Amino acid sequence: MPPFAFLATFKSPCRERRRSTRAARLLALLLTWLVTLTGLTPAHAQASGPQAVADATDASRAHTEQVAVRLLADSRVVQPGQALTVGIQQDLAAHWHTYWRNPGDSGMATSVAWQLPSGWQAGDLQWPTPQRIAVGPVTNHGHEGRVTLLARLQVPPDQALGQRIELQAQVNWLVCKEVCIPQQATLRLPLDVAARSVPDTDATAALAQARRALPRPAGDGSWVARAWRDEQALFIGLPAHASQGRETHFFANTWGVSQHDAQQVRLSPSAGLSVLRVPHGESPVSEGAPLAGVLRIGDEGHEIQVTVQAAPPEWRTAAGAGIDIDIDLLGLGAALGLAFVGGLILNLMPCVFPVLSIKALSLLQHPERSTWQRAAHGGAYTAGVVLSFVALAAALLALQASGHEIGWGFQFQSPVFVLLLASLLFGVGLNLAGVFSFGHSLTGVGDQLATRDGLAGSFFTGVLATVVATPCTAPFMASAVGYALTQPPVVVVGVFTSLGLGLAAPYLLLSLWPALQRALPRPGAWMERFKQALAFPMFAAATWLIWVLAQQGGPNAVAIGLGGMLLIGLAAWIHGSAQVASLRWQKRGAWLASTVLLSGTGAAAWALQQLDAPASAATPVNAQVGAQATWQPFTQARFDALRAEGKPVFVNFTAAWCITCLVNERVALNQDSVQQALRAHGVTYLKGDWTNQNPEITRVLAQFGRSGVPLYLLFPANPSLPAVVLPQVLTPETVRLAIAELARAPSPRP
């Protein structure tokens, strides 16, 4: 899917809304005008009146109660042919504001009328970067504090030497707080003409500060902005690294180009791009017309001058896909809460539950531990989980900043990572089954050392829990993680930390609450059998990962993976055999086992990297039910063709390493009742496989505010209607009801 395929996914506001918006804007202007008049009535009149009081000793300065204004130039002695920089500097009282060149819903831009010596030329005013100023339902563009408008004055080459000349500026502005007051000042600045100019040191410093407040050319030449339009909005695109999660807002130079009071939605970065959706105003810019304005990113202003283009038809994913609801609206508090709940639910996932069971078993195996020691183990486990999630967040941020398109579970798109994790789980299973054990060498060394080793074990168990949790996506997680990945780095880390706290909470609570520990079964011989039984979920997880490896690399990858596991089994047997031998053979056995383990896994990982994914592995998940011919592989071209034909489409974005995805397919999507419903309503079933990295699918996920799979989208035949986003945990009834509701949607116009 080309960049910005979602530009046409936003719905046009209805005419009634436009009329009401127009009426509200007119009402706001009327109210502002009335307030302005009220500010001039005797009951509310300011002592200064509309005309600023000139300084008694300096004609270049004047003031009112709200504004001190000054005319300054970078040279008080000028030479013929010089380009002189001048500024109108205004210092506003606290909480008062003046207006930018495009004042927004109401207000009046500051204006300057020059009276210059004969032959002098004045350039356009240069405005500092504006800010949004909301007053009730009215949104204005203006300035607070100190604001300086710059201009370039050209001294004629034939300007006579030895003269004293005078610059005069008639300045008009509107200053507002609770009331709005139109004010004006006449400022005069005498200059001398000589063969060589003499800088004004104080003015030069003030003007240099004013230049720093001006918007810079977009990206300072390091990046270029572009603009597109459809019937509802402008879309301004810039590289994702340019915004880096900072608040972004576009100020058009011309009134009416955009809705000043409308939220400008910053869409998820796609293909290294960040997109700002700017709803059209009363006078929208047309295709092929120039667009000028300021893009404010954080506290920086970037001057935009581009030609507006139309969105090509192939960019249109699905008109009406539910992008209108921005994930930024979720809010940090809600995202943190959803992440915590999602982390809690991860404990019930088949990939995590065995690890939690192992930790619960450790409480029974060590009844001699004090309450403090148990709490310390809970804290170590929590630290392992949380720090692992923080490391995962840091990796995501680093890869995204370098232009990679990744999301939740991205590491499982690497066959080497899948092999290493399968090997780890296989080794854990061998340990639980009793092939070898840890800790015998610590016997008799001392309780303190054993305790320290135990805390390290709890920490790394937390790391393991995080690693095996990443192929799972729990309810509530998608919205939280999708929100986080569009925010500044500190928010990303906060949401991932909350996710880790949710995952660690059950064991932490168990370790801190003695009453819960007493509810556990009494220790006994059953514990050893239970521990051995837990080896089989580990073996099952390793088997599943080998199957994932087959989807990614084909039969050769499976052979490499099984060969690596064979060597791991050999290393475990050597280590276990040596543990019951003499101390001398224990050391030799440990050395030999380590050599076999490291060389075996290293060789397997190297061999796996040398493999080219076979063509049959290009669509691995698709191979599961391809013979049934109930679905088709997702491609952007195929999707666009179906939408152009006016056909309803169901899209299942999945991956072989996503356990939630596989469970949903088995219990819901592959059920006969769901398949019959799809056929009965003429819905084409597309399956997008994200097992291996697929930028096309990554972009679609980002469009819907998701960072990973599963994602289930049901598109009606009518392209003007929004897509239905199904929940992440499916039942046959959920899917059938969504399909039935789709049938009641209005048909597209012929």
C-alpha positions, 0 to 999 in steps of 0.5 A: 500500500503506498504512503497515505493510503488512508487519506480518503478514510475520513468522513465528510461532515454533514451539511447541517454540521457545516451550517451550524459551524458556520453559524457558530463562527459568525456568532463568535465574530459578532460577540467579539465585535460587541465585546470590543465595542463594550471595551470602549464604552465609558463603563469599561474604557481603559485610562489610556484610550485607543491611542498609545501615549508616546514616550516623552523623551523617545518618539520610538516608544509608546505605551498603553496599560496593556502594551508597551510598543517600540520601533527599533532598527539594527543600525541608527547610522545607515549607508546608501544601498543598505538593507535595514532590519527593523522591528515593531516590538510589543511587550504585553501585560500578563494574560493579554494577547494580540493577533497573528496575521491570520487571527483565527475565529475572531480578532484583528491582525496587527498592521503597520503603515510605513511613512518612509523617506523618498525612494525607500522600500519596505518588505512584508512583515515577518511574523513569529510563530503563533500559538492557539488561544482558546476563548470559550468556543472561539479559537484564535491565533496570536501572541502573548508576552513579547512579540516582535514583527520584523521587516526589511527596509531598503535604503536607496543607493542614491541616498544623500550623505550627511542627512538625518531622516526619520522612519515613521510607523503607524501601528494598529493592533487589537489586544484582548483579555476579558475585553478587547481593545483596539489600540494604535501608536505612531512611532518615529525613529531618527536615523543618520546617513553616512558612508558607513553604517554603525550597528545599534548594539542593543537593538541588534540583540533584540532583533536577533532574539526576534529572528529566533522566534520566526518560523524556519524553512521546513526542516531547515532543508533537512526534510520537505513537507508535502500536502494533499487534499480530499473533500473533507480535509488537508493532509500535511505530511512530514518525516516521522522523525521531524515530529518525534511525538511532539504536539503538531499544529498547522496555521494557514497564512490565509483565513478560512483555509482551515477550521480554526476550532477543529482538532487537527489529528496527527495520524500514526507514522506510516512508512517513516511519515507523519501525517496531520489531518487539517479539516477544511474551513470556509475557503478551502484550498483547491488542488494545484493551488499553493498552500502557505502557513506555519507548522508548529512542532512543539515550540518550533515553527516551520514555514510551509510553502507547498502545492496541494496535490490530490490523493491518487486513487491507489492511496485510498484504503477504504473510505470511511475506515474508522480513523476519524476517532483519533487514538490521541483521544484515548488519553494518558490516564486511560492508556496507563489503565488499559495497559495495566489491565492488559498486563493482568490478562497476559498472565492467563495466556498459554504462553505466560501461565506456565511461567507464573505457575513456576513462580507460585511453586517456588513459594511452596518449595521454600517455606523457610523464607521470611515474609521479607524474603518472599517480598524481595523475590516478588520485587525481583520478579517485578523488576525483571518484568518491568525492566524488560518491558522498558528495554522493549520500549527502548528498542521499539523507539530506536528502531522507529526513529531509524525508519523501521516499520515495526510494532508489538511482537516485532522481534518474532519476525526474526527467525533467529529470535524465534530459534533462540526463544524455542531453544530457551523454552526447550532448555527450561523444559529439560530443567523442569523434567529433571534432566539437569538442575541449577543450584547444587554447587551452592549447597553449603556455601551459605544462606546469604549467597543462596538467597542472592542467587535466588533473587537473581533467579526471580529477576530472570524469571521476570525477564522470561515471562516478558519474552514469552508474553510478547507473542500474545495480545490481551484485550485492552492492550492494542489501544494502549500500545497503539496510543503509546507509539504515537506519543513522546518517548516518555509516554511510550515508556510509561505505558510499557511500564504499566503493562509490565506492572500488570503482568507482574502484579499477581505474583507480586501480590502473592508474595506480599500477602501471607493470607494468599500464600496460606491458600496455596496447597500444602507442600509435598511430593506432588510438587515434584510431579507438578514441576515435571508436568510443567515441562510439557507446556514448555516443550509445547511452546518450543514445538509451536515456535519450531512450527513458526520457524517453518513458516518463516524459513521452510523445511531447512529452518526446521532442520536447523532448529531441531539440530540446535535443540538436539545439541541443547539436549546433549548439553543438558544431559552432560551437565545433569550427569556431571552434577552427580559425579565428583567435584572434578567431573562437575567442573569438566562437565559444566565446561563441556556442556557450556561449549556444546550449548554455545557452539550449537546455538551459535552455529544454528543461528548463523546457519539460519541467517544464511537461509533465504526464505522460500517462496512457499514461506511468503504466506505461511499462515495462508498455507494452513487452510489454503485448500479450503479456498475460503479466503484470499491473501491480502494485498493492497492491490487486491483490496483496492480492486474489491472496494472499487467493485463495491464488495464487502470485505473482511480482513484478518491481520494475523501472524503464525507467532500470534497465539491470540490470532491462532486461537481466534481462527480456531474457535471463531473464524474457521467455524462453519457458521462463520464461513456460511455467514461470510458466503451468504452475505457475499463477503470476501475474506482476506488474510494479511500475514504479518509473520514476516515483516510486511511494510504494507500490513504495518502501514494498515495497522498504523492507520487504525492505531494498532501496533500489532496483530490481531486486527479484524476489519469488516468493510461494508460494500458502501465505501462511504461507510466506516469500517467495523473494527472487531474485538481482539478476542472473537467468538462465532456469535460476535463475527456473525452479528457483525456480518448480519449488521453489515447486511443492513447498511445502505447500499452504495449509490449507482 
